[in-house]
């Protein structure tokens, strides 16, 4: 196993998640979820200062404990540890009377409950929102599922790949004419599930403070991802279809917003979308003749000149290493940056105060 470097603690970092000054200090969250989406929501609430109690069953518990382990490595896995930092962990069998009573006692003192069971499971356990709200009227309960509590797919199983597939996102990942790529960044789980739940919970907590009443939040990962298709929807309404890769403004259809391979097989990310950035890039490269070849000055997005100029830029970037280009653009205000590997990002000064978030 590759060991992550040991970084000194940031002197400006908070000593604990639940410091008295934290925004959610005094808020108690019960986290019944497993795997990635719900535990991420609990983690983010803990980072904001909430006291998060992760409740796992008395059997296998959260499956994440056993996932992505190296041979011979004992659980819990780094995956589980990353997602459950700063939480208290308890084991309860919610089908056993004594543990059910213990759970209800915790609900009576909680502010938020996160659950990710299939629709109907909480009701069958006797823990539907109406029942729990009688114990704690201000309780906010977030139910995080793949397809929502209602509708034809409410009971369907799924994972991130299914959610982004249904939402029209997976089809957009990859080069035109190729099969979609499976990203190692779980868009549906992280944003459709975890982050969407946090946003809804925070809003519901504000409302509960104002009214004294909580609410039940239906978080559908597929629907949350679907409604974030903002830029593709513009193309859909404008031309009746979503442009394939290399045909639109933000998916590779202009040379000023593209990824280019360097001499050493690495990549540079060029985000010189605005004319001022593009012209600065041209000046750095000594190509003043390119300054007017920009989409804002009439260059057709995805058109012949855009493709031709992209090929010219590719040849330029292929003439030097990533390190050389990074140095050359370091002081140029034009949005040209290296494409880092995660192990490089872990040691980059940019993340000096953030890298602890990826330390299990």
C-alpha positions, 0 to 999 in steps of 0.5 A: 500500500502506498503511504500518503505523506505525513503533513504537519497540522495546519496551525489555522485549522480548527482543533475539532469539527464540533468547536463552539464557534462552528455553524452547527455546534449543538446540532445532533444528527443521526446517520443511518446511511451506508456506502457513499451518498448519505455518509458524505452528507453526515461528514459534511454536517460534522465538518460544520460542527454537528454532532453526528452519530453513525448508527450501524446494524449489529451484523455487517454494518456499513458495507463500506467497512469492507470495500477497497481493502488491500489483501490482508488489510483489516477493516475498516477500510480507508473508504469507510474512515474517510467518510466517517471522520468526526462521527460517533459510531453506535451499533443497534439492531432496529428489529430488537425491542431494546435497540429500537427503544434506544434509537427512539430515545436518540430521535427524541433528542436529535435535530436531523436524521439521515437514512438511505433505505429503499422507500417504505423500509423506515415505515415497515420498521415503524420509523416513518416520519409521522411517527418520529415527528410525534417524538420530535416535532422539529426533526428534519429527516432526509431520505436519500434514494436513487429515484425518489420516494414515489414514481415508477422506479422508486423501488429500483436498485441502482448505483451512481452509474445508473443515476447519471445514465438516466439523468443524461449525464453519462452520455456526455462523458467521453469523446464523440463516437466513443462509448461513455467513460465511467468516471472515478468521481461519483457525480450522482452519489456526491452531488445528487446525493450527499451535497444535495442532502446537505443543502436541503437539510440546512434549509430545513434546519433554518425553517425549523428554527423559525417555525418549530416544525421539521420536515421530511426531505425526499432526495432523489439522486437521479433527479438532482443530477438531472436538474443540474443539466443546465448548460446541456439544456441550453443546447437542447433548447437552442438546437433540439439536441445536446452537442457531442464532445467537441461541438459546443462551447464548454465541451471541446468545441473551441480551442481556448477551452480544451485539454492539450497533451504535452511532450512528456505525455501529461496534459495542460488545461486551457480555460482561456474562455474570455477574449482577454484570457485568450489574447494573453495566452496568444501573447505568452506563446508569441502567436499574435496572429491568433488573437482574433481567432476566438469564438467571441469574435465570430469563430464558429464553435466546433467549426473548421477554424476552431478544429484547425486552431486546436490542431495548431495549439496541440502541436505547440503544447506537444513541444514542451513538458508539462513542467515547462508549460506550467512555469511559462504560464505561472505568472500569466493571467489566462487560465492555463494550468497543469492537469495534476494527478491526485498524488500531486494535488495532495502535495500542492501548496494550493491544498495546504489547508484542505489535504487533511480531508483526504487523510483516512 
